Amino acid sequence: MVDAARTLDSGKRQAASLQPLQDLAGADLKRVNALILEHMQSSVPLIPQVAEHIIAAGGKRLRPLLVLASARLVGVESDRPLGLAAAVEFIHTATLLHDDVVDESDLRRGRETAKALFGNQASVLVGDFLFSRAFQLMVADGSLAVLKLLAGTSATLAEGEVHQLMTAHDTETNETAYLDVIRAKTAVLFAASAQVGALIAERPEHEVEALRRYGEALGMAFQVVDDVLDYSQEAAGRGKALGDDFREGKLTLPVILAFEAGDEVEKSFWRRCLEQGEQNEGDLEQALALLHRHGALEQSKERARRFATEAHSALSLFPNDRVRDALLQAVDFTVERLY
């Protein structure tokens, strides 16, 4: 697999970019953004204020881009993916609003969260409004297959949030439990985004499944990379401060691996900082030292590369064209954020 080598061989790889994906679907994405703006309006002024704050802060619209590009991959030429791409972005945005309340987060990508500006109640209720708008867009499309997929995805996202809440600050959380959480909390929406086009085109089941595997593997790599970056200098300039997850007591993959490899003194350190929330000056530096001592960051990077390989493999049944290359570059770009 030539393309995968670009991602996995850090010494020889070509720089990957989201630009091919953005070039491919950029005009359609502008129309999606217009739909998002239209459907977040309400006669209740606070709703568009809160919605606009978080949607305007949104990143690269990767999930809607996946809807648009994967639809092209399977030959969809209608405008149907536009409304469904907007629905996917509303689902994602609603989960962010709820996440910030649950996590008590005041900053996201270096900006104040809606929760910090408007309060918990407004954030939760506007999140509910955006979920409702998403379902209106799904119903308007008329595909029962898509409605079933995205309704199930929304339920899984909620289950992932509850699962994360159950394992929060628990240093006994193992890698399997962590992967279960990020699969439900992050990867499932990537997977759904990649499948939508194949469902509305009524493509064969093996193509739908291939796109599901691609999206899920991309989502898993995306989240693992994010968790590694929290303990890397690359966090600066990406809207995160070094060690945000540590300060919030989150059990992410690097910490889980370091905890499992550590002696009892080290385990006591992690329990104090993450379970009991007792953090002192110098604790972040100590955490970073332990992560490096046990190779936890490098091991986590390797897990991300493995998911990237799975994503590449999943698309191998599709023709080697501009659309497939753009989708593969999105995988490579996700992992190359580590460098």
Backbone torsions as a table, in degrees:
resi	resn	phi	psi	omega
1	MET	NA	99.5	-172.5
2	VAL	-62.3	-43.9	-176.1
3	ASP	-63.5	-39.3	-178.4
4	ALA	-62.8	-32.1	-179.1
5	ALA	-61.4	-32.1	179.7
6	ARG	-61.0	-35.2	-179.4
7	THR	-78.1	-40.6	-167.6
8	LEU	-87.2	-25.5	179.1
9	ASP	-96.9	92.8	-173.0
10	SER	-65.1	-20.9	-178.1
11	GLY	-80.0	-25.0	-173.0
12	LYS	-119.8	-6.4	-171.2
13	ARG	-65.7	150.1	171.1
14	GLN	-84.8	148.9	179.8
15	ALA	-66.2	125.9	177.5
16	ALA	-89.7	164.1	-175.7
17	SER	-152.6	153.2	170.2
18	LEU	-81.8	-6.3	-174.6
19	GLN	-58.7	-41.8	177.2
20	PRO	-58.2	-39.5	178.3
21	LEU	-67.2	-42.1	179.4
22	GLN	-67.9	-37.6	176.8
23	ASP	-65.2	-40.0	-177.1
24	LEU	-64.9	-41.8	-172.3
25	ALA	-117.4	10.4	-173.4
26	GLY	-58.6	-44.1	-179.4
27	ALA	-64.6	-41.9	177.7
28	ASP	-66.8	-35.2	-179.6
29	LEU	-64.8	-34.7	175.3
30	LYS	-60.6	-39.2	177.8
31	ARG	-69.4	-36.0	175.7
32	VAL	-62.9	-44.5	179.0
33	ASN	-60.6	-36.5	176.8
34	ALA	-65.7	-40.1	176.5
35	LEU	-63.9	-41.0	177.9
36	ILE	-59.9	-47.5	179.4
37	LEU	-60.1	-43.0	-179.3
38	GLU	-63.5	-44.8	-172.5
39	HIS	-85.0	-6.2	175.4
40	MET	-93.5	1.2	178.5
41	GLN	-74.6	151.9	179.8
42	SER	-158.0	155.5	175.2
43	SER	-73.9	-10.1	175.5
44	VAL	-94.0	107.7	-169.0
45	PRO	-57.2	-32.5	-176.6
46	LEU	-64.7	-30.1	-176.6
47	ILE	-62.7	-55.5	177.9
48	PRO	-65.0	-27.7	177.9
49	GLN	-63.3	-48.8	-179.4
50	VAL	-67.4	-45.1	-177.8
51	ALA	-62.3	-44.1	-178.7
52	GLU	-64.3	-36.1	-179.3
53	HIS	-60.1	-46.4	-175.1
54	ILE	-83.0	-33.3	179.8
55	ILE	-69.6	-38.1	178.3
56	ALA	-64.7	-27.9	180.0
57	ALA	-84.9	-4.8	-177.5
58	GLY	-58.4	152.7	-175.4
59	GLY	-77.9	-120.7	-171.1
60	LYS	-92.7	8.5	-179.0
61	ARG	56.2	44.6	-174.3
62	LEU	-63.4	-40.0	-177.6
63	ARG	-66.3	-48.3	173.7
64	PRO	-60.0	-36.7	177.1
65	LEU	-61.5	-36.9	177.2
66	LEU	-64.9	-40.5	177.0
67	VAL	-59.2	-49.2	-175.5
68	LEU	-66.5	-45.4	-176.1
69	ALA	-71.5	-42.4	-179.0
70	SER	-67.0	-32.0	174.9
71	ALA	-63.0	-41.2	176.7
72	ARG	-65.2	-36.8	-178.6
73	LEU	-57.6	-35.1	-177.4
74	VAL	-101.2	12.3	170.1
75	GLY	89.7	15.5	177.7
76	VAL	-72.3	127.7	-179.2
77	GLU	-117.5	-1.0	-179.3
78	SER	-85.8	178.4	177.2
79	ASP	-88.0	2.0	-175.0
80	ARG	-57.4	-37.5	-179.4
81	PRO	-62.2	-21.1	-175.9
82	LEU	-62.8	-52.1	-179.7
83	GLY	-63.9	-35.7	-179.8
84	LEU	-73.6	-32.2	173.7
85	ALA	-64.6	-39.4	176.1
86	ALA	-64.7	-39.9	178.9
87	ALA	-61.0	-43.5	179.1
88	VAL	-61.6	-41.6	179.8
89	GLU	-67.3	-35.9	176.2
90	PHE	-64.6	-41.5	177.6
91	ILE	-60.9	-46.9	179.3
92	HIS	-60.3	-46.1	-177.5
93	THR	-65.0	-39.1	177.8
94	ALA	-60.8	-40.9	179.4
95	THR	-66.6	-33.9	177.4
96	LEU	-64.7	-43.4	178.3
97	LEU	-58.9	-44.6	-179.9
98	HIS	-69.6	-40.0	179.4
99	ASP	-56.8	-45.1	-175.9
100	ASP	-65.2	-30.0	176.0
101	VAL	-72.2	-48.0	-178.9
102	VAL	-62.0	-42.3	-177.0
103	ASP	-83.5	-4.7	-177.2
104	GLU	55.4	42.7	-176.8
105	SER	-89.2	133.0	177.2
106	ASP	-102.2	-12.8	-179.6
107	LEU	-131.7	142.2	172.3
108	ARG	-141.6	123.2	-175.3
109	ARG	52.0	37.6	176.3
110	GLY	80.1	1.0	178.9
111	ARG	-113.1	154.5	175.7
112	GLU	-62.6	138.5	177.8
113	THR	-75.4	163.6	174.2
114	ALA	-60.8	-35.6	178.4
115	LYS	-60.6	-41.3	-179.9
116	ALA	-68.8	-36.6	-175.7
117	LEU	-84.7	-39.8	-171.3
118	PHE	-113.6	-11.8	178.3
119	GLY	98.2	165.0	-177.4
120	ASN	-63.9	-45.3	-174.0
121	GLN	-62.3	-46.5	-179.9
122	ALA	-63.6	-40.3	-178.8
123	SER	-63.8	-45.6	179.7
124	VAL	-64.2	-45.4	-175.5
125	LEU	-70.6	-37.6	176.2
126	VAL	-69.2	-34.8	172.7
127	GLY	-58.8	-43.2	176.7
128	ASP	-61.9	-40.2	177.9
129	PHE	-60.3	-43.7	-179.0
130	LEU	-67.5	-37.3	172.9
131	PHE	-57.9	-43.3	180.0
132	SER	-63.1	-42.0	177.3
133	ARG	-61.6	-39.8	178.8
134	ALA	-59.5	-44.2	-178.9
135	PHE	-69.6	-32.3	174.4
136	GLN	-61.9	-41.7	178.7
137	LEU	-66.4	-38.2	177.4
138	MET	-63.6	-45.9	-179.6
139	VAL	-63.2	-39.8	179.3
140	ALA	-61.5	-32.9	178.2
141	ASP	-66.7	-39.8	174.3
142	GLY	92.3	-1.4	-179.3
143	SER	-87.2	117.1	177.8
144	LEU	-67.2	-32.1	179.5
145	ALA	-64.6	-43.2	178.5
146	VAL	-68.4	-42.1	178.6
147	LEU	-59.7	-43.5	178.3
148	LYS	-62.2	-43.8	-179.3
149	LEU	-62.3	-52.0	-174.0
150	LEU	-74.1	-30.4	174.2
151	ALA	-66.4	-43.5	176.6
152	GLY	-64.4	-37.3	177.7
153	THR	-63.1	-42.7	179.0
154	SER	-61.8	-39.6	178.1
155	ALA	-65.6	-41.3	179.8
156	THR	-65.5	-39.4	176.8
157	LEU	-57.8	-43.5	179.6
158	ALA	-65.5	-40.9	177.1
159	GLU	-61.8	-39.2	178.6
160	GLY	-63.0	-39.3	177.9
161	GLU	-63.5	-43.1	-179.7
162	VAL	-67.3	-41.1	177.8
163	HIS	-60.2	-43.2	178.2
164	GLN	-62.7	-39.3	178.5
165	LEU	-61.6	-38.9	-179.7
166	MET	-67.7	-31.4	-176.9
167	THR	-99.2	-1.4	-177.8
168	ALA	-58.9	135.1	176.6
169	HIS	63.8	12.0	-178.9
170	ASP	-99.3	106.4	-176.2
171	THR	-72.0	-6.6	175.1
172	GLU	-83.9	-2.9	177.1
173	THR	-60.3	128.9	-179.4
174	ASN	-103.7	176.9	-175.7
175	GLU	-62.0	-37.6	-179.8
176	THR	-61.9	-44.7	179.1
177	ALA	-64.6	-40.7	177.7
178	TYR	-60.1	-47.0	-179.5
179	LEU	-64.2	-36.2	176.1
180	ASP	-61.4	-41.3	-178.7
181	VAL	-66.0	-48.9	-175.6
182	ILE	-72.4	-26.4	175.3
183	ARG	-64.7	-42.5	-179.0
184	ALA	-78.5	-34.4	-171.0
185	LYS	-87.6	-27.7	-175.2
186	THR	-126.7	-55.1	-169.3
187	ALA	-67.4	-29.0	-176.0
188	VAL	-63.5	-34.1	179.8
189	LEU	-76.2	-33.7	171.9
190	PHE	-60.7	-45.1	-179.2
191	ALA	-62.0	-45.1	179.8
192	ALA	-63.5	-41.6	-179.7
193	SER	-59.0	-39.1	-178.2
194	ALA	-74.6	-22.9	-176.5
195	GLN	-87.6	-24.2	-169.4
196	VAL	-53.2	-48.1	-177.3
197	GLY	-60.2	-42.5	-179.5
198	ALA	-65.3	-32.9	179.2
199	LEU	-70.1	-44.2	-178.6
200	ILE	-72.3	-23.6	176.0
201	ALA	-85.2	-5.6	-179.6
202	GLU	55.6	45.9	177.9
203	ARG	-74.4	161.9	179.5
204	PRO	-59.2	153.5	-176.0
205	GLU	-57.6	-36.2	-177.7
206	HIS	-67.0	-28.5	176.2
207	GLU	-74.5	-41.4	176.7
208	VAL	-59.4	-43.6	-179.4
209	GLU	-66.3	-39.2	178.6
210	ALA	-61.8	-42.0	178.8
211	LEU	-69.7	-33.7	174.9
212	ARG	-62.3	-45.6	-179.4
213	ARG	-64.7	-39.8	176.7
214	TYR	-59.4	-52.4	-176.7
215	GLY	-63.2	-41.8	-179.9
216	GLU	-64.5	-44.9	-179.7
217	ALA	-63.9	-40.4	176.3
218	LEU	-61.4	-44.5	179.7
219	GLY	-63.6	-39.0	177.8
220	MET	-64.6	-45.9	178.3
221	ALA	-61.1	-42.0	-179.2
222	PHE	-57.4	-46.3	-176.9
223	GLN	-72.9	-40.0	178.0
224	VAL	-61.6	-43.3	178.3
225	VAL	-60.5	-44.9	177.8
226	ASP	-56.7	-41.0	-177.6
227	ASP	-71.0	-32.5	174.8
228	VAL	-69.6	-43.1	-177.2
229	LEU	-61.0	-26.7	179.8
230	ASP	-61.8	-25.8	179.7
231	TYR	-107.8	21.2	-177.6
232	SER	-125.0	152.8	179.2
233	GLN	-62.8	-20.9	179.0
234	GLU	-64.9	-12.6	178.6
235	ALA	-61.8	-32.9	177.7
236	ALA	-64.6	136.2	-178.6
237	GLY	86.0	-4.7	177.5
238	ARG	-110.6	17.9	177.5
239	GLY	81.0	7.2	178.9
240	LYS	-123.8	145.7	172.5
241	ALA	-91.9	147.1	178.6
242	LEU	-56.0	125.0	175.2
243	GLY	84.8	16.8	177.7
244	ASP	-56.1	-45.9	-178.8
245	ASP	-63.2	-37.7	178.6
246	PHE	-62.4	-46.9	-179.0
247	ARG	-63.2	-30.2	179.7
248	GLU	-87.2	-0.7	177.0
249	GLY	73.5	27.6	-177.1
250	LYS	-82.7	137.2	177.1
251	LEU	-93.9	91.3	178.5
252	THR	-102.0	173.4	-171.6
253	LEU	-57.1	-45.6	179.8
254	PRO	-56.8	-41.9	-180.0
255	VAL	-67.2	-43.2	179.8
256	ILE	-58.1	-44.9	-179.4
257	LEU	-66.6	-40.4	178.9
258	ALA	-68.2	-39.4	179.0
259	PHE	-61.9	-46.9	-177.7
260	GLU	-64.3	-30.5	-178.2
261	ALA	-86.8	-12.6	-172.6
262	GLY	-82.3	163.7	174.2
263	ASP	-84.8	-176.2	-173.9
264	GLU	-67.3	-33.5	177.4
265	VAL	-63.4	-43.6	179.2
266	GLU	-66.0	-41.2	178.3
267	LYS	-61.1	-38.3	178.0
268	SER	-63.7	-36.8	176.5
269	PHE	-60.8	-49.9	-179.2
270	TRP	-62.8	-40.0	179.7
271	ARG	-62.6	-43.6	179.5
272	ARG	-62.4	-45.8	-174.4
273	CYS	-74.2	-39.0	-170.6
274	LEU	-103.1	-41.0	179.2
275	GLU	-78.8	-48.1	-175.5
276	GLN	-89.2	-14.1	178.1
277	GLY	69.5	22.1	179.3
278	GLU	-97.0	99.1	-177.5
279	GLN	-118.1	135.1	-178.4
280	ASN	-117.0	169.0	176.5
281	GLU	-60.0	132.9	-179.5
282	GLY	94.3	-10.2	-178.3
283	ASP	-67.6	-37.3	178.5
284	LEU	-62.8	-42.7	177.7
285	GLU	-60.8	-40.3	177.4
286	GLN	-64.6	-40.8	178.5
287	ALA	-61.6	-45.1	179.2
288	LEU	-61.5	-39.9	179.0
289	ALA	-62.3	-41.5	179.6
290	LEU	-67.9	-39.3	178.1
291	LEU	-61.0	-41.8	179.8
292	HIS	-73.4	-37.2	-179.2
293	ARG	-58.3	-40.4	-175.5
294	HIS	-98.9	7.4	178.2
295	GLY	64.6	25.9	-173.8
296	ALA	-67.1	-35.1	179.2
297	LEU	-69.4	-43.2	179.0
298	GLU	-65.4	-39.7	177.2
299	GLN	-63.0	-39.9	178.7
300	SER	-65.9	-40.2	176.3
301	LYS	-59.7	-39.7	179.9
302	GLU	-64.7	-37.5	175.8
303	ARG	-61.2	-42.2	179.6
304	ALA	-62.7	-42.3	179.4
305	ARG	-63.3	-35.5	179.4
306	ARG	-64.8	-42.8	177.1
307	PHE	-64.8	-36.5	177.8
308	ALA	-61.3	-40.9	177.8
309	THR	-62.8	-40.2	177.6
310	GLU	-62.2	-40.9	179.8
311	ALA	-64.1	-43.6	176.5
312	HIS	-58.8	-47.3	-177.0
313	SER	-61.1	-37.6	-176.4
314	ALA	-61.8	-31.0	-177.6
315	LEU	-90.0	3.9	-173.6
316	SER	-65.4	-21.2	-178.6
317	LEU	-80.7	-10.2	-179.6
318	PHE	-92.3	154.2	180.0
319	PRO	-58.5	145.9	180.0
320	ASN	-81.5	87.0	-177.5
321	ASP	-129.2	-172.8	-176.5
322	ARG	-61.0	-38.1	-177.4
323	VAL	-68.2	-48.0	179.3
324	ARG	-61.6	-41.1	179.4
325	ASP	-61.4	-39.4	178.7
326	ALA	-64.2	-39.9	178.5
327	LEU	-67.6	-37.3	177.5
328	LEU	-70.3	-36.6	177.2
329	GLN	-65.1	-30.8	176.6
330	ALA	-62.5	-37.2	176.2
331	VAL	-65.2	-48.3	-177.8
332	ASP	-62.6	-41.3	179.0
333	PHE	-61.2	-40.5	180.0
334	THR	-58.4	-44.9	-177.8
335	VAL	-77.2	-33.3	-178.1
336	GLU	-71.5	-7.0	171.3
337	ARG	-62.0	-16.2	-179.2
338	LEU	-76.2	-11.1	-171.3
339	TYR	-112.4	NA	NA
